[in-house]
Amino acid sequence: MSCNYFLEVFGSGSGIIRKVSPDTRLVSGFLFFCSVLILPFNKFFGVLLIFLISAVCFILYRPSYEIVKKTIIFGFVMFAPLFLLIPFITDASGKLFEFNRFFNMSAYVNVLSLFIKGLVTILIFISIFSVLQMSDMVDAMALLGLPDFIIMLIAQIIQQTGLLYSETLEMAQAITLRGSKRGTRTLLLFSRYAPIVWLSRIYYKANRVSNAMAIRNYNRVTILKKDYKKGVTDLVFILTSFFVFAISLVVRIYPIL
């Protein structure tokens, strides 16, 4: 993976939704994301809507192939360990399965639903931010009326997270270049000593950023709101996303669907 994968996500998409204003992109994307998040995976309409919303998001946002591929790999690494929990899943009475605990189909279905839904939500989340540059993110939050210090805080969190991600990969590459072999022992050693070096570097960089912000009187920075022209397309995207969110709520609440 690229050392700048986290920051490469922003602005990598080329979907038609880039033509609308940043706040419309952010709000509609947030509603699509929440719709998938609340939809039940144990209902037919819930599963159908999850895949339909995912397909619509990919068409609207069109994230780059490389970003999607790396996100899928990340999702597999993150959610695949859920299958290790299958032997410990209880039945309706709260008791652990005994001889048939490895062959309990309901446990496999539950874990598989969590796996698929988790992977889909990550892909939609990445797709949303693929049509937003960092400057668009700031503009969108400003247009939505968030306080300046909240906007600055979120922007710093995003930037510093990307830098820390790069720092972690650089440390792993440095260990590999120094002749360390891959294996369980190397992984355990890295897990043991990485936080010691990593946290100290995080503190040093955070202190530098804090001092630089204090010298530049950063607490008095005012974010200027840009004037984006909104048209029918913005209204269509907002109404569509609200409609999808409303349907998702109905499917979640109504027992028959």
N, C-alpha and C positions, 0 to 999 in steps of 0.2 A: 504494500500500500504506500501511496505517496505520503510524505511527511506532512503535507499541507491538506490532507484529505478533508479534515473538518472544515477548513475555511474555503476549500474548493467547492463545497456544496453550494454556497451562496452565489447566485447568478449563473449557475451552470445549466439551468433549464431554458428551453426555447419554445415554450408553449404559447398559445394565443392569449392566455390570461395576462401575459406581460404587457399587453396594450392598455390595460386598465390601471387606475391609480394604485399606489402601494398599499393604502389602507383597505381598499377593496380586496386586493390579493390576500392580505393578512386575515381579514375578517372572514371572507369566504373559505379560505383554507382552514382556519380554526374551526369553523362550523362543520366542514367535511370531516375533519379529524375527530371531532367530538361525536359526530354521527356514527362513525365506525367504532368508536370506543364504547358507546352505549348499546350497540346492537347485540342481541343475544346470538350465540353460535349454536344453540340447541333448538332453534326454530328455523323452518325452511325459509321464510321470508327474511329472517335475519341474515342467514348465510348468503342468500341471493343478493340482498342489498349491499352487503360488505364487498362482494366481488364486483357489483355494478359500480359502486362509488369508487372503488379502486381503479377500475378501468377508465371511468370518467376523469379522475384525477390525473392519470397518466397521459390521457389525451390532452387535457387542458394545460398541464404543467410541463410535460415532456422533459423529464430530467435526463441528463446524459447517460449513455450506456455504462461508462466506467463507474460513475457514482452509484448507479443501481446495482452493478455487479459487486462493488465493495460493500454496499449496504446489506445485500443479501448474505454475503460471507459473514459480516458482523452479526446479523440476525441469527444465523445458524449457530455461531459460537455462543451467542447470548442465551438462546432459548433451547438449544438441543439438550443441555443437561436436565431439562424438565423430565425427559423420559426416564432418567434414573430414579425419579420419585414414584414411578408406577407401583413397585412392590409395597410402598408404604401408604397407598391410597386406601381409605377405609370404605366400607359399605354403608348403607343407610342407617344401620344400627350403631355405627361408630366403631365397629370391630375390624381389625386387620384381617384381610384374607389370608388363608393358610396355604393349602396345597395349590389352590387355583389362583393365587395372587399374581402370578406371572402371565396368566391367560385370561385375565379379566378384561373383556372388550370395552366395557364402560370406562375403565380407567384409561385405556389407550385412546378412546374417543375424546375424553376430557383433556388429556394432555395434548393430543393433536390439535384440538380446537384452540387451546392456549398458544401453542406454537404458531399456528397459521395466523391467528388474530394478532399476535405480537409482531410477527414479521410484516404483516400488511400495514399495521399502524406505523411502524418505523419507516416503511417505504413511502407512505403518504406524508409523514412528517418531513422526510427529506425532500419529497417532491414540492411541498409548499415552500420551503426555504430555497429551493433551486431557482425560483423565479424572483427572488428578492436579493439584491445586492445589500451590502452592509449599510450603504447610504439610504437605500430604499427602506430598510428596516427602521432606521432612525426617523425618516420622513413619515412612515406609516404610523409609528407610535405617537409622533407629534400631532399628526392629523386627527388621531383618535383622542387627543386631549390628555395624554398621560403627563404627569409632572416631569420637568426637565431632569431632576436628579434620578428618577426611576429609569428614564430613557438612557441616561449616561451609565447607570449601574448595569442595566441589561447589556448594553453595548460592550462594556468592559468585561462582563462575564463571558460573553461570546468570544471576544478576542483573546482573553487569557486562557480560555479552555482550548482554543486552537493552538496556542503557543505551548501549553502543557502537553497536549497530545504530541506535538512535534518533538518536545523535549524527551518524552518517554521513548519514542521510536529511535531518536538519536542515541540514547543510552543503550538500547537493545542492539543497535547496529555497531556501536563501539565495542560492546562485549563480544559480538561475533567476529569483528575484525581482529581482535586480540587473541583469537585462536580458541575461543570457547566452543565446545561441541554442543549440539542440540541434544536435549534429553531431559528426563525428569529432574536429575540432580541440578542441571544448569537452571532449569525453570524455578526450582525451589530456592536456589542461591539468589537468583535475580529478585524473586519475591521477597526475600529476606532483607537484602541490602539496598534495593531500589528506593524504598520509602525514606531511608536515612539520607541518601544523596539527593533524592528528588525533592523532599520537603524543604531541605535547606536551600536548594536553588529556587524553589517557589517563594520562600520567604524573602530571599535576597532580591528577586525580581519585583515582588509585590512592594517591598520597601522602596525600591528605586522609582517605581511608578507613582507611589504615594507622594514621595518627595517632589517629583517632577510636577505632579498635579498641584501640590501646595504652592510651589514656587510660581507657577503660572496662574495662580488664583482660580483654579478650575471650578471651585464651588459657585462661582458667579457667572459661569458660561450660560448663555441663553440660546436655546435652539430655535432657529428661525423656521417657521412653517412655510413650505413652498406651496405655491398656488397651482394645484393640479386641476385641469379641466375634467369634469365628470360628465358622462353622457349616458345614453340608453344602455350601453354595454355594461357599465358599472352597476346600474340598477338591475339588469338581468342576472348578473352573477350573484348579487346580494340576495335577491328574491329566490333564486334557485337554491342557493346554499341553505337559506332559512326553510324552504320547503322540504329539502332533503332531511334537515335536522328534525323538523316536525314529524315527518313520516317515521323516522328512526325512533322517536319518542313513543309514537303510537304502537309500533311493533314491539318495543320494549315493554310497554305497560299492558297492552291489550292481550289477554291470555290466549285467544283463539288463533291469532296470526302467528 
